[in-house]
Amino acid sequence: MYRSLILRIGNAIALNAVGLMKACFVLAPIFFITGCHTENSESASKRAASTKTDSHRNGASPEIAGATKEPNPESKTQPSTSQVDKEETPEIDVFTLHNDAAVALQADDHDKAYQLARQAMRIAPSDPTSVFLMARVLGRRNRFPEAIQMLDKLALTTPDARLPVLGQTAQWMVQFGMWKEAEQRFQTLLQEAPDATLVHRKLAELFVRQGRASEATEHLKTLCRLGDIEEIELRHLLAGGQPLHGDTSLDELSPIGHRGKAMYAISREEWELARTELEALESRSAETLSILGRVYVHLDDNDSLNNWREEATQSELPDSESSFPKGAILAGQETHATAVRLLCKAVLFDQTDSDAYRLLSHSLLAVDRPNESKDAAKRFKLISETKRIGREMSLTEDRDDSKFQSLIDSLDELQRPWESLHWSSVRLAYAKTNNSLTENELDRLASQIKERSIKLNSEGWIPDRQFVTCGIDLDSLEQTDSPIDTLPRK
C-alpha cells in the first residue's frame, strides 16, 4: 500500500491538465473517444452512443434506448413471419456487451470477457470500441502480437485512436520484451504531449530497468516538476536514477539486459557480479564502458583499470559519463589538478554521485583548497545519508518521522528543492496514517508544503553550477584551460 502511494502537489491547473493527458492515453480501462464511432457501426451501437460517456464513468449498464414498438392492436394487417421473429428476438445492444466485457476484465474473468468481446465484434466489427475492447482482451490473455496488430490497424482507419493506440501498444511491447519499439512509441507520445505524466513514468521505469540511470533521472525530475510522483520514484532519484536495494526485488522492476543486471548488482554493492555482467558483453557502448570503469575503481583493480583507460581512449568516451573513472585514475596518480576538473564534471552530470564527491574532496585538499575540500566532504556525507535512508525505506514499509525530517533537511542542504517538497508530502501522508504528528504539526506541515509548492511553481528552480562543484568555477577552467591554482579561492 505504502509503496504505491501517489503524491499530487502543486499548481491545480497543471494537475488538471495532467489528468486529461492520462485519460487521453488510455492507458484507460475502456477505449472511448468522442466521435470515434464510424458510420458503419450497427444501429444498436448508435442508439447507445448518447449514454456512453456517463455509463463508462459510472460503470453501469445503460438502458437500451428506442425499444421495439408494439404493433397497433387496431391494425387489421397481420404481421409477416419475419416481423414476428424480429419482435420475439430482442436485439442485443453492443454497448451493453462492451460494458459487460469491461466489467469481466475488471474482475479478471478473461474467458467471459473474451466471449462478450467476440460477440460485440460479430455485431459491430468496424466499431472502434469493439476493436479496442477485443485487443484489450487479447492483451490480458498475453496474446500481445495479435493485440498490437489489431490496434495498429485501428489507428490507420481511426485518426482519433492514434494516441491511445500508441500508449496501449507501448505498454504491451514492454510486457512482450519489445523494449526498443516501446521506447519509440512512448517518445512519439511525448513529442505531442510533453507533459503526459504517465508516459514519463513508463519511460523512467523502462530506463531504470535497463540501467540507463541518467535518462531515467530526466523523466523522474519531470514528474517532480509536474507534481505527480510516487514514493518509489523519489527513491530512484536519491540513487541518481537507479533502484535501491529493496526495490530491485519487485517484479515490475526486473532488470533488462546485461547493463540493467549490472546496475541492479551495483545497487546491492555486488561489484564482482556487476563486473561479470558487463564483461560478458562482446561490444560495449560508451555508457556501458563508463559503468565498467566505475566498477573497476570500486574493486581497486588497477590492472583492469589501466586496460579500461586504453579502451576508453580508443572509444573516445564523452567526459560527461566517463569523468568519474578518469578522474579516479588521475587522483590515484597524484595528478590532482586535472582530477578536480574531471570530478567536477562528474558531479555536474550526477549530483547524487557520492563517490565523485569523496574523491573531489581528496584532490581539492591536495591542491590546497581546504574550504572547497570541506564542502565536498560534507556533500559526500549528506548524499550518503540520503541514500542510506532511501535504502532502508526500500527494505521495509515501516516509516520513522525523524528519518523523513533528516532526509528533507539533507535535500534542502543539497539544494534539491523539488525532491524535498515531495518528500515533505510523503511525510505528511504517513504522519496522518501513523498519527506521528499532532494536529497542529500536521496543519503547519501542510501549510509549508503549499507555500513551497506555490513558490517553486511560480519562480521555478535553476541549479547553481558552482554550488554543485563546491565553489570551483569549472567554466573558467574549461574556457581558459587555466590551472586550478589561478582560480579565486573561497
Order of alpha helices (4+ residues) and beta strands (2+ residues): beta-alpha-alpha-alpha-alpha-alpha-alpha-alpha-alpha-alpha-alpha-alpha-alpha-beta-alpha-alpha-alpha-alpha-alpha-alpha-alpha-alpha-alpha-alpha-alpha-alpha-alpha-alpha
